[in-house]
Amino acid sequence: MEKNENQKTSEHQSLESFITFLEEQKTKGTARKFTDYCISELKKRRDTQDEFDEELFQDAVKFVLRKLGALETEDLK
């Protein structure tokens, strides 16, 4: 079964809710700088017509933050 562009899997959030999720993270140091960069990039992408794979971006951000030890929530492990 194919999913259309507007359909999100249960493990992915809407772009706006993912931005909010990142803004609420209590990261420090390198993780904070990376989080701030991601928020800025998401806001920039949101306002353009460029093709953008939101799910891939979310997965990559969560992966990097896990590697930095910044996220300890069970749903991201």
PyMOL CGO cylinders between C-alpha atoms (Angstrom):
from pymol import cmd
from pymol.cgo import CYLINDER

trace = [
    CYLINDER, 0.00, 0.00, 0.00, 1.48, 3.32, -1.08, 0.3, 1, 1, 1, 1, 1, 1,
    CYLINDER, 1.48, 3.32, -1.08, 1.10, 6.42, 1.04, 0.3, 1, 1, 1, 1, 1, 1,
    CYLINDER, 1.10, 6.42, 1.04, 0.43, 9.77, -0.51, 0.3, 1, 1, 1, 1, 1, 1,
    CYLINDER, 0.43, 9.77, -0.51, 2.59, 12.84, 0.11, 0.3, 1, 1, 1, 1, 1, 1,
    CYLINDER, 2.59, 12.84, 0.11, 0.28, 14.27, 2.79, 0.3, 1, 1, 1, 1, 1, 1,
    CYLINDER, 0.28, 14.27, 2.79, -0.01, 11.08, 4.82, 0.3, 1, 1, 1, 1, 1, 1,
    CYLINDER, -0.01, 11.08, 4.82, 2.32, 10.67, 7.80, 0.3, 1, 1, 1, 1, 1, 1,
    CYLINDER, 2.32, 10.67, 7.80, 3.31, 7.44, 9.46, 0.3, 1, 1, 1, 1, 1, 1,
    CYLINDER, 3.31, 7.44, 9.46, 2.48, 7.16, 13.14, 0.3, 1, 1, 1, 1, 1, 1,
    CYLINDER, 2.48, 7.16, 13.14, 6.12, 7.62, 14.12, 0.3, 1, 1, 1, 1, 1, 1,
    CYLINDER, 6.12, 7.62, 14.12, 6.47, 10.94, 12.30, 0.3, 1, 1, 1, 1, 1, 1,
    CYLINDER, 6.47, 10.94, 12.30, 5.05, 14.30, 13.28, 0.3, 1, 1, 1, 1, 1, 1,
    CYLINDER, 5.05, 14.30, 13.28, 3.78, 17.19, 11.22, 0.3, 1, 1, 1, 1, 1, 1,
    CYLINDER, 3.78, 17.19, 11.22, 6.40, 19.77, 10.37, 0.3, 1, 1, 1, 1, 1, 1,
    CYLINDER, 6.40, 19.77, 10.37, 4.98, 22.28, 12.87, 0.3, 1, 1, 1, 1, 1, 1,
    CYLINDER, 4.98, 22.28, 12.87, 4.75, 19.76, 15.71, 0.3, 1, 1, 1, 1, 1, 1,
    CYLINDER, 4.75, 19.76, 15.71, 8.31, 18.58, 15.02, 0.3, 1, 1, 1, 1, 1, 1,
    CYLINDER, 8.31, 18.58, 15.02, 9.56, 22.18, 15.21, 0.3, 1, 1, 1, 1, 1, 1,
    CYLINDER, 9.56, 22.18, 15.21, 7.74, 22.55, 18.53, 0.3, 1, 1, 1, 1, 1, 1,
    CYLINDER, 7.74, 22.55, 18.53, 9.22, 19.26, 19.72, 0.3, 1, 1, 1, 1, 1, 1,
    CYLINDER, 9.22, 19.26, 19.72, 12.74, 20.49, 18.91, 0.3, 1, 1, 1, 1, 1, 1,
    CYLINDER, 12.74, 20.49, 18.91, 12.15, 23.88, 20.55, 0.3, 1, 1, 1, 1, 1, 1,
    CYLINDER, 12.15, 23.88, 20.55, 11.11, 22.13, 23.77, 0.3, 1, 1, 1, 1, 1, 1,
    CYLINDER, 11.11, 22.13, 23.77, 14.25, 19.98, 23.99, 0.3, 1, 1, 1, 1, 1, 1,
    CYLINDER, 14.25, 19.98, 23.99, 16.53, 20.90, 26.85, 0.3, 1, 1, 1, 1, 1, 1,
    CYLINDER, 16.53, 20.90, 26.85, 19.72, 20.30, 24.92, 0.3, 1, 1, 1, 1, 1, 1,
    CYLINDER, 19.72, 20.30, 24.92, 23.09, 21.88, 25.68, 0.3, 1, 1, 1, 1, 1, 1,
    CYLINDER, 23.09, 21.88, 25.68, 26.34, 22.53, 23.85, 0.3, 1, 1, 1, 1, 1, 1,
    CYLINDER, 26.34, 22.53, 23.85, 26.71, 20.90, 20.47, 0.3, 1, 1, 1, 1, 1, 1,
    CYLINDER, 26.71, 20.90, 20.47, 23.28, 19.29, 20.67, 0.3, 1, 1, 1, 1, 1, 1,
    CYLINDER, 23.28, 19.29, 20.67, 21.69, 22.73, 21.25, 0.3, 1, 1, 1, 1, 1, 1,
    CYLINDER, 21.69, 22.73, 21.25, 23.54, 24.23, 18.28, 0.3, 1, 1, 1, 1, 1, 1,
    CYLINDER, 23.54, 24.23, 18.28, 22.44, 21.32, 16.11, 0.3, 1, 1, 1, 1, 1, 1,
    CYLINDER, 22.44, 21.32, 16.11, 18.84, 21.62, 17.35, 0.3, 1, 1, 1, 1, 1, 1,
    CYLINDER, 18.84, 21.62, 17.35, 18.81, 25.37, 16.63, 0.3, 1, 1, 1, 1, 1, 1,
    CYLINDER, 18.81, 25.37, 16.63, 20.19, 24.71, 13.14, 0.3, 1, 1, 1, 1, 1, 1,
    CYLINDER, 20.19, 24.71, 13.14, 17.48, 22.11, 12.48, 0.3, 1, 1, 1, 1, 1, 1,
    CYLINDER, 17.48, 22.11, 12.48, 14.72, 24.46, 13.65, 0.3, 1, 1, 1, 1, 1, 1,
    CYLINDER, 14.72, 24.46, 13.65, 16.05, 27.19, 11.36, 0.3, 1, 1, 1, 1, 1, 1,
    CYLINDER, 16.05, 27.19, 11.36, 16.32, 24.78, 8.42, 0.3, 1, 1, 1, 1, 1, 1,
    CYLINDER, 16.32, 24.78, 8.42, 12.79, 23.45, 8.96, 0.3, 1, 1, 1, 1, 1, 1,
    CYLINDER, 12.79, 23.45, 8.96, 11.34, 26.95, 9.09, 0.3, 1, 1, 1, 1, 1, 1,
    CYLINDER, 11.34, 26.95, 9.09, 13.20, 27.87, 5.90, 0.3, 1, 1, 1, 1, 1, 1,
    CYLINDER, 13.20, 27.87, 5.90, 12.01, 24.70, 4.13, 0.3, 1, 1, 1, 1, 1, 1,
    CYLINDER, 12.01, 24.70, 4.13, 8.44, 25.24, 5.31, 0.3, 1, 1, 1, 1, 1, 1,
    CYLINDER, 8.44, 25.24, 5.31, 8.37, 28.58, 3.48, 0.3, 1, 1, 1, 1, 1, 1,
    CYLINDER, 8.37, 28.58, 3.48, 9.72, 27.29, 0.16, 0.3, 1, 1, 1, 1, 1, 1,
    CYLINDER, 9.72, 27.29, 0.16, 8.24, 25.22, -2.62, 0.3, 1, 1, 1, 1, 1, 1,
    CYLINDER, 8.24, 25.22, -2.62, 11.30, 22.96, -2.81, 0.3, 1, 1, 1, 1, 1, 1,
    CYLINDER, 11.30, 22.96, -2.81, 10.84, 19.22, -2.58, 0.3, 1, 1, 1, 1, 1, 1,
    CYLINDER, 10.84, 19.22, -2.58, 11.60, 18.15, 0.98, 0.3, 1, 1, 1, 1, 1, 1,
    CYLINDER, 11.60, 18.15, 0.98, 11.40, 14.71, 2.59, 0.3, 1, 1, 1, 1, 1, 1,
    CYLINDER, 11.40, 14.71, 2.59, 10.13, 15.59, 6.07, 0.3, 1, 1, 1, 1, 1, 1,
    CYLINDER, 10.13, 15.59, 6.07, 10.19, 12.01, 7.34, 0.3, 1, 1, 1, 1, 1, 1,
    CYLINDER, 10.19, 12.01, 7.34, 13.80, 11.48, 6.32, 0.3, 1, 1, 1, 1, 1, 1,
    CYLINDER, 13.80, 11.48, 6.32, 14.77, 14.79, 7.92, 0.3, 1, 1, 1, 1, 1, 1,
    CYLINDER, 14.77, 14.79, 7.92, 13.01, 13.86, 11.19, 0.3, 1, 1, 1, 1, 1, 1,
    CYLINDER, 13.01, 13.86, 11.19, 14.69, 10.46, 11.27, 0.3, 1, 1, 1, 1, 1, 1,
    CYLINDER, 14.69, 10.46, 11.27, 18.11, 12.02, 10.65, 0.3, 1, 1, 1, 1, 1, 1,
    CYLINDER, 18.11, 12.02, 10.65, 17.63, 14.67, 13.35, 0.3, 1, 1, 1, 1, 1, 1,
    CYLINDER, 17.63, 14.67, 13.35, 16.51, 12.09, 15.92, 0.3, 1, 1, 1, 1, 1, 1,
    CYLINDER, 16.51, 12.09, 15.92, 19.45, 9.84, 15.00, 0.3, 1, 1, 1, 1, 1, 1,
    CYLINDER, 19.45, 9.84, 15.00, 22.00, 12.62, 15.47, 0.3, 1, 1, 1, 1, 1, 1,
    CYLINDER, 22.00, 12.62, 15.47, 20.45, 13.78, 18.75, 0.3, 1, 1, 1, 1, 1, 1,
    CYLINDER, 20.45, 13.78, 18.75, 20.46, 10.20, 20.05, 0.3, 1, 1, 1, 1, 1, 1,
    CYLINDER, 20.46, 10.20, 20.05, 24.11, 9.91, 19.11, 0.3, 1, 1, 1, 1, 1, 1,
    CYLINDER, 24.11, 9.91, 19.11, 24.81, 13.16, 20.93, 0.3, 1, 1, 1, 1, 1, 1,
    CYLINDER, 24.81, 13.16, 20.93, 23.02, 11.74, 23.97, 0.3, 1, 1, 1, 1, 1, 1,
    CYLINDER, 23.02, 11.74, 23.97, 20.53, 14.57, 23.98, 0.3, 1, 1, 1, 1, 1, 1,
    CYLINDER, 20.53, 14.57, 23.98, 17.26, 12.65, 23.86, 0.3, 1, 1, 1, 1, 1, 1,
    CYLINDER, 17.26, 12.65, 23.86, 16.26, 10.15, 26.48, 0.3, 1, 1, 1, 1, 1, 1,
    CYLINDER, 16.26, 10.15, 26.48, 12.60, 9.69, 25.65, 0.3, 1, 1, 1, 1, 1, 1,
    CYLINDER, 12.60, 9.69, 25.65, 11.55, 6.13, 25.08, 0.3, 1, 1, 1, 1, 1, 1,
    CYLINDER, 11.55, 6.13, 25.08, 9.91, 6.75, 21.70, 0.3, 1, 1, 1, 1, 1, 1,
    CYLINDER, 9.91, 6.75, 21.70, 13.20, 7.91, 20.18, 0.3, 1, 1, 1, 1, 1, 1,
    CYLINDER, 13.20, 7.91, 20.18, 15.36, 4.99, 21.30, 0.3, 1, 1, 1, 1, 1, 1,
]
cmd.load_cgo(trace, "trace")
